[in-house]
């Protein structure tokens, strides 16, 4: 259950958060090399899922990131309980 929810967050929520953070700090999403006026969140999702199928490591890190983070938190909690 945890793996499924973490992967769902990695596939849907994380790209949206990355888009919002980048939009706030860096400006509009450039979609490759040329700045396109119609680039938006859906363009980022398209590029993100395309990167998953092309096996880009950066896209896969975004997908598995929430699960790795939850595993790390659980491991730290377990260690602190043992102390």
N, CA, C and O atoms as a GROMACS GRO file, in nm:
protein
  332
    1UNK      N    1   0.082  -0.119   0.000
    1UNK     CA    2   0.000   0.000   0.000
    1UNK      C    3   0.087   0.126   0.000
    1UNK      O    4   0.062   0.221  -0.074
    2UNK      N    5   0.189   0.126   0.083
    2UNK     CA    6   0.279   0.241   0.091
    2UNK      C    7   0.351   0.262  -0.041
    2UNK      O    8   0.365   0.375  -0.087
    3UNK      N    9   0.398   0.154  -0.101
    3UNK     CA   10   0.468   0.165  -0.229
    3UNK      C   11   0.376   0.224  -0.335
    3UNK      O   12   0.418   0.312  -0.411
    4UNK      N   13   0.253   0.177  -0.342
    4UNK     CA   14   0.159   0.228  -0.441
    4UNK      C   15   0.128   0.376  -0.423
    4UNK      O   16   0.127   0.452  -0.520
    5UNK      N   17   0.104   0.417  -0.299
    5UNK     CA   18   0.077   0.558  -0.273
    5UNK      C   19   0.199   0.646  -0.301
    5UNK      O   20   0.186   0.755  -0.356
    6UNK      N   21   0.316   0.597  -0.263
    6UNK     CA   22   0.438   0.674  -0.288
    6UNK      C   23   0.465   0.688  -0.437
    6UNK      O   24   0.507   0.794  -0.483
    7UNK      N   25   0.442   0.581  -0.513
    7UNK     CA   26   0.462   0.591  -0.658
    7UNK      C   27   0.357   0.682  -0.721
    7UNK      O   28   0.388   0.755  -0.816
    8UNK      N   29   0.236   0.680  -0.672
    8UNK     CA   30   0.133   0.770  -0.722
    8UNK      C   31   0.170   0.916  -0.696
    8UNK      O   32   0.152   1.002  -0.782
    9UNK      N   33   0.222   0.943  -0.577
    9UNK     CA   34   0.269   1.078  -0.546
    9UNK      C   35   0.385   1.116  -0.638
    9UNK      O   36   0.392   1.229  -0.687
   10UNK      N   37   0.475   1.022  -0.661
   10UNK     CA   38   0.589   1.048  -0.749
   10UNK      C   39   0.549   1.072  -0.893
   10UNK      O   40   0.616   1.147  -0.964
   11UNK      N   41   0.440   1.010  -0.936
   11UNK     CA   42   0.396   1.025  -1.075
   11UNK      C   43   0.307   1.147  -1.097
   11UNK      O   44   0.307   1.204  -1.206
   12UNK      N   45   0.230   1.187  -0.996
   12UNK     CA   46   0.134   1.295  -1.016
   12UNK      C   47   0.166   1.423  -0.940
   12UNK      O   48   0.156   1.532  -0.995
   13UNK      N   49   0.205   1.410  -0.814
   13UNK     CA   50   0.221   1.528  -0.729
   13UNK      C   51   0.359   1.592  -0.746
   13UNK      O   52   0.371   1.713  -0.759
   14UNK      N   53   0.462   1.510  -0.746
   14UNK     CA   54   0.598   1.564  -0.753
   14UNK      C   55   0.625   1.647  -0.879
   14UNK      O   56   0.682   1.755  -0.868
   15UNK      N   57   0.585   1.601  -0.999
   15UNK     CA   58   0.608   1.686  -1.116
   15UNK      C   59   0.535   1.820  -1.106
   15UNK      O   60   0.587   1.923  -1.151
   16UNK      N   61   0.414   1.820  -1.048
   16UNK     CA   62   0.341   1.945  -1.032
   16UNK      C   63   0.412   2.039  -0.934
   16UNK      O   64   0.420   2.159  -0.957
   17UNK      N   65   0.465   1.983  -0.825
   17UNK     CA   66   0.540   2.065  -0.729
   17UNK      C   67   0.669   2.118  -0.790
   17UNK      O   68   0.707   2.232  -0.765
   18UNK      N   69   0.736   2.036  -0.869
   18UNK     CA   70   0.857   2.080  -0.937
   18UNK      C   71   0.825   2.193  -1.035
   18UNK      O   72   0.900   2.290  -1.046
   19UNK      N   73   0.713   2.180  -1.106
   19UNK     CA   74   0.672   2.284  -1.198
   19UNK      C   75   0.645   2.416  -1.124
   19UNK      O   76   0.692   2.522  -1.166
   20UNK      N   77   0.570   2.408  -1.014
   20UNK     CA   78   0.538   2.529  -0.938
   20UNK      C   79   0.662   2.595  -0.880
   20UNK      O   80   0.674   2.718  -0.884
   21UNK      N   81   0.753   2.516  -0.827
   21UNK     CA   82   0.876   2.572  -0.771
   21UNK      C   83   0.961   2.635  -0.880
   21UNK      O   84   1.018   2.743  -0.861
   22UNK      N   85   0.970   2.568  -0.995
   22UNK     CA   86   1.048   2.624  -1.104
   22UNK      C   87   0.984   2.748  -1.163
   22UNK      O   88   1.054   2.843  -1.200
   23UNK      N   89   0.854   2.747  -1.172
   23UNK     CA   90   0.782   2.864  -1.225
   23UNK      C   91   0.802   2.984  -1.134
   23UNK      O   92   0.819   3.096  -1.182
   24UNK      N   93   0.800   2.960  -1.004
   24UNK     CA   94   0.816   3.070  -0.906
   24UNK      C   95   0.959   3.123  -0.906
   24UNK      O   96   0.980   3.244  -0.900
   25UNK      N   97   1.058   3.034  -0.912
   25UNK     CA   98   1.197   3.078  -0.899
   25UNK      C   99   1.265   3.109  -1.031
   25UNK      O  100   1.346   3.201  -1.039
   26UNK      N  101   1.233   3.033  -1.136
   26UNK     CA  102   1.305   3.047  -1.262
   26UNK      C  103   1.225   3.112  -1.374
   26UNK      O  104   1.282   3.156  -1.473
   27UNK      N  105   1.095   3.119  -1.358
   27UNK     CA  106   1.012   3.176  -1.464
   27UNK      C  107   0.941   3.068  -1.541
   27UNK      O  108   0.930   2.955  -1.494
   28UNK      N  109   0.890   3.102  -1.662
   28UNK     CA  110   0.812   3.005  -1.740
   28UNK      C  111   0.894   2.882  -1.778
   28UNK      O  112   1.016   2.887  -1.793
   29UNK      N  113   0.822   2.771  -1.793
   29UNK     CA  114   0.884   2.645  -1.835
   29UNK      C  115   0.926   2.658  -1.980
   29UNK      O  116   0.845   2.695  -2.065
   30UNK      N  117   1.053   2.628  -2.010
   30UNK     CA  118   1.104   2.655  -2.144
   30UNK      C  119   1.078   2.545  -2.244
   30UNK      O  120   1.090   2.570  -2.364
   31UNK      N  121   1.043   2.424  -2.201
   31UNK     CA  122   1.013   2.313  -2.293
   31UNK      C  123   1.124   2.295  -2.396
   31UNK      O  124   1.106   2.327  -2.514
   32UNK      N  125   1.236   2.246  -2.351
   32UNK     CA  126   1.348   2.225  -2.442
   32UNK      C  127   1.438   2.346  -2.447
   32UNK      O  128   1.482   2.396  -2.343
   33UNK      N  129   1.466   2.395  -2.569
   33UNK     CA  130   1.561   2.505  -2.582
   33UNK      C  131   1.493   2.638  -2.608
   33UNK      O  132   1.539   2.741  -2.558
   34UNK      N  133   1.386   2.640  -2.684
   34UNK     CA  134   1.319   2.766  -2.717
   34UNK      C  135   1.205   2.793  -2.620
   34UNK      O  136   1.130   2.702  -2.584
   35UNK      N  137   1.194   2.916  -2.577
   35UNK     CA  138   1.088   2.954  -2.485
   35UNK      C  139   0.957   2.963  -2.562
   35UNK      O  140   0.942   3.047  -2.651
   36UNK      N  141   0.863   2.877  -2.528
   36UNK     CA  142   0.734   2.874  -2.596
   36UNK      C  143   0.629   2.937  -2.507
   36UNK      O  144   0.623   2.906  -2.388
   37UNK      N  145   0.546   3.024  -2.560
   37UNK     CA  146   0.445   3.090  -2.476
   37UNK      C  147   0.337   2.995  -2.426
   37UNK      O  148   0.272   3.024  -2.325
   38UNK      N  149   0.315   2.883  -2.493
   38UNK     CA  150   0.209   2.791  -2.452
   38UNK      C  151   0.258   2.679  -2.359
   38UNK      O  152   0.183   2.587  -2.329
   39UNK      N  153   0.382   2.686  -2.315
   39UNK     CA  154   0.433   2.585  -2.224
   39UNK      C  155   0.367   2.600  -2.088
   39UNK      O  156   0.364   2.710  -2.032
   40UNK      N  157   0.315   2.490  -2.036
   40UNK     CA  158   0.247   2.494  -1.907
   40UNK      C  159   0.271   2.364  -1.833
   40UNK      O  160   0.360   2.287  -1.868
   41UNK      N  161   0.191   2.340  -1.732
   41UNK     CA  162   0.206   2.219  -1.651
   41UNK      C  163   0.190   2.092  -1.734
   41UNK      O  164   0.261   1.994  -1.712
   42UNK      N  165   0.097   2.093  -1.828
   42UNK     CA  166   0.075   1.973  -1.909
   42UNK      C  167   0.192   1.944  -2.002
   42UNK      O  168   0.220   1.828  -2.032
   43UNK      N  169   0.260   2.048  -2.045
   43UNK     CA  170   0.381   2.029  -2.125
   43UNK      C  171   0.489   1.962  -2.041
   43UNK      O  172   0.561   1.874  -2.089
   44UNK      N  173   0.500   2.003  -1.916
   44UNK     CA  174   0.597   1.940  -1.827
   44UNK      C  175   0.560   1.794  -1.803
   44UNK      O  176   0.648   1.708  -1.804
   45UNK      N  177   0.432   1.765  -1.781
   45UNK     CA  178   0.391   1.626  -1.762
   45UNK      C  179   0.422   1.542  -1.885
   45UNK      O  180   0.468   1.428  -1.873
   46UNK      N  181   0.398   1.597  -2.003
   46UNK     CA  182   0.430   1.525  -2.126
   46UNK      C  183   0.580   1.494  -2.133
   46UNK      O  184   0.619   1.381  -2.162
   47UNK      N  185   0.662   1.594  -2.107
   47UNK     CA  186   0.807   1.573  -2.110
   47UNK      C  187   0.851   1.475  -2.002
   47UNK      O  188   0.942   1.394  -2.023
   48UNK      N  189   0.786   1.482  -1.885
   48UNK     CA  190   0.821   1.393  -1.774
   48UNK      C  191   0.792   1.248  -1.808
   48UNK      O  192   0.877   1.161  -1.790
   49UNK      N  193   0.671   1.220  -1.858
   49UNK     CA  194   0.636   1.082  -1.892
   49UNK      C  195   0.715   1.032  -2.013
   49UNK      O  196   0.746   0.914  -2.021
   50UNK      N  197   0.747   1.120  -2.103
   50UNK     CA  198   0.834   1.084  -2.215
   50UNK      C  199   0.972   1.045  -2.163
   50UNK      O  200   1.033   0.950  -2.213
   51UNK      N  201   1.021   1.118  -2.064
   51UNK     CA  202   1.148   1.085  -2.002
   51UNK      C  203   1.146   0.952  -1.929
   51UNK      O  204   1.246   0.881  -1.925
   52UNK      N  205   1.031   0.918  -1.872
   52UNK     CA  206   1.019   0.787  -1.807
   52UNK      C  207   1.034   0.675  -1.908
   52UNK      O  208   1.102   0.576  -1.882
   53UNK      N  209   0.970   0.690  -2.023
   53UNK     CA  210   0.979   0.587  -2.126
   53UNK      C  211   1.117   0.584  -2.192
   53UNK      O  212   1.159   0.480  -2.244
   54UNK      N  213   1.188   0.696  -2.191
   54UNK     CA  214   1.324   0.701  -2.245
   54UNK      C  215   1.427   0.660  -2.140
   54UNK      O  216   1.547   0.662  -2.166
   55UNK      N  217   1.380   0.624  -2.021
   55UNK     CA  218   1.464   0.578  -1.909
   55UNK      C  219   1.565   0.683  -1.864
   55UNK      O  220   1.680   0.652  -1.836
   56UNK      N  221   1.521   0.808  -1.856
   56UNK     CA  222   1.607   0.914  -1.803
   56UNK      C  223   1.615   0.899  -1.651
   56UNK      O  224   1.512   0.890  -1.584
   57UNK      N  225   1.736   0.896  -1.597
   57UNK     CA  226   1.750   0.877  -1.452
   57UNK      C  227   1.683   0.988  -1.371
   57UNK      O  228   1.629   0.961  -1.264
   58UNK      N  229   1.685   1.111  -1.418
   58UNK     CA  230   1.626   1.221  -1.342
   58UNK      C  231   1.475   1.201  -1.324
   58UNK      O  232   1.422   1.232  -1.218
   59UNK      N  233   1.408   1.152  -1.425
   59UNK     CA  234   1.264   1.127  -1.414
   59UNK      C  235   1.236   1.013  -1.318
   59UNK      O  236   1.141   1.020  -1.239
   60UNK      N  237   1.316   0.909  -1.323
   60UNK     CA  238   1.294   0.795  -1.234
   60UNK      C  239   1.326   0.830  -1.089
   60UNK      O  240   1.265   0.774  -0.997
   61UNK      N  241   1.420   0.920  -1.067
   61UNK     CA  242   1.450   0.964  -0.930
   61UNK      C  243   1.330   1.037  -0.872
   61UNK      O  244   1.298   1.021  -0.754
   62UNK      N  245   1.262   1.117  -0.954
   62UNK     CA  246   1.142   1.187  -0.909
   62UNK      C  247   1.033   1.087  -0.872
   62UNK      O  248   0.962   1.106  -0.774
   63UNK      N  249   1.019   0.981  -0.950
   63UNK     CA  250   0.914   0.881  -0.924
   63UNK      C  251   0.941   0.803  -0.796
   63UNK      O  252   0.850   0.785  -0.715
   64UNK      N  253   1.063   0.756  -0.777
   64UNK     CA  254   1.092   0.672  -0.660
   64UNK      C  255   1.133   0.754  -0.538
   64UNK      O  256   1.149   0.698  -0.429
   65UNK      N  257   1.150   0.884  -0.553
   65UNK     CA  258   1.192   0.970  -0.443
   65UNK      C  259   1.102   0.963  -0.321
   65UNK      O  260   1.154   0.947  -0.210
   66UNK      N  261   0.971   0.974  -0.335
   66UNK     CA  262   0.885   0.967  -0.216
   66UNK      C  263   0.895   0.834  -0.141
   66UNK      O  264   0.891   0.832  -0.018
   67UNK      N  265   0.908   0.723  -0.214
   67UNK     CA  266   0.922   0.593  -0.147
   67UNK      C  267   1.055   0.584  -0.073
   67UNK      O  268   1.060   0.534   0.040
   68UNK      N  269   1.162   0.631  -0.135
   68UNK     CA  270   1.293   0.630  -0.068
   68UNK      C  271   1.290   0.718   0.056
   68UNK      O  272   1.347   0.682   0.159
   69UNK      N  273   1.224   0.834   0.047
   69UNK     CA  274   1.214   0.923   0.162
   69UNK      C  275   1.136   0.857   0.275
   69UNK      O  276   1.178   0.864   0.391
   70UNK      N  277   1.023   0.794   0.244
   70UNK     CA  278   0.946   0.726   0.347
   70UNK      C  279   1.023   0.611   0.410
   70UNK      O  280   1.016   0.589   0.531
   71UNK      N  281   1.096   0.538   0.330
   71UNK     CA  282   1.178   0.429   0.382
   71UNK      C  283   1.287   0.483   0.475
   71UNK      O  284   1.314   0.423   0.578
   72UNK      N  285   1.348   0.594   0.438
   72UNK     CA  286   1.450   0.656   0.521
   72UNK      C  287   1.391   0.703   0.654
   72UNK      O  288   1.453   0.683   0.759
   73UNK      N  289   1.274   0.765   0.651
   73UNK     CA  290   1.209   0.811   0.774
   73UNK      C  291   1.174   0.693   0.864
   73UNK      O  292   1.194   0.700   0.985
   74UNK      N  293   1.124   0.585   0.806
   74UNK     CA  294   1.092   0.466   0.886
   74UNK      C  295   1.216   0.405   0.946
   74UNK      O  296   1.214   0.360   1.061
   75UNK      N  297   1.324   0.402   0.870
   75UNK     CA  298   1.450   0.348   0.922
   75UNK      C  299   1.502   0.434   1.037
   75UNK      O  300   1.547   0.380   1.138
   76UNK      N  301   1.496   0.564   1.024
   76UNK     CA  302   1.540   0.653   1.132
   76UNK      C  303   1.454   0.636   1.255
   76UNK      O  304   1.504   0.634   1.368
   77UNK      N  305   1.324   0.622   1.235
   77UNK     CA  306   1.232   0.599   1.347
   77UNK      C  307   1.264   0.469   1.418
   77UNK      O  308   1.259   0.462   1.541
   78UNK      N  309   1.295   0.364   1.342
   78UNK     CA  310   1.329   0.236   1.400
   78UNK      C  311   1.458   0.245   1.481
   78UNK      O  312   1.467   0.189   1.591
   79UNK      N  313   1.555   0.316   1.428
   79UNK     CA  314   1.684   0.332   1.498
   79UNK      C  315   1.663   0.409   1.627
   79UNK      O  316   1.719   0.374   1.731
   80UNK      N  317   1.581   0.515   1.622
   80UNK     CA  318   1.558   0.595   1.742
   80UNK      C  319   1.481   0.516   1.848
   80UNK      O  320   1.502   0.538   1.967
   81UNK      N  321   1.394   0.426   1.809
   81UNK     CA  322   1.323   0.342   1.905
   81UNK      C  323   1.417   0.246   1.975
   81UNK      O  324   1.398   0.214   2.093
   82UNK      N  325   1.518   0.199   1.902
   82UNK     CA  326   1.613   0.102   1.959
   82UNK      C  327   1.707   0.169   2.059
   82UNK      O  328   1.763   0.101   2.145
   83UNK      N  329   1.725   0.300   2.048
   83UNK     CA  330   1.818   0.369   2.139
   83UNK      C  331   1.761   0.389   2.274
   83UNK      O  332   1.828   0.446   2.361
   0.00000   0.00000   0.00000
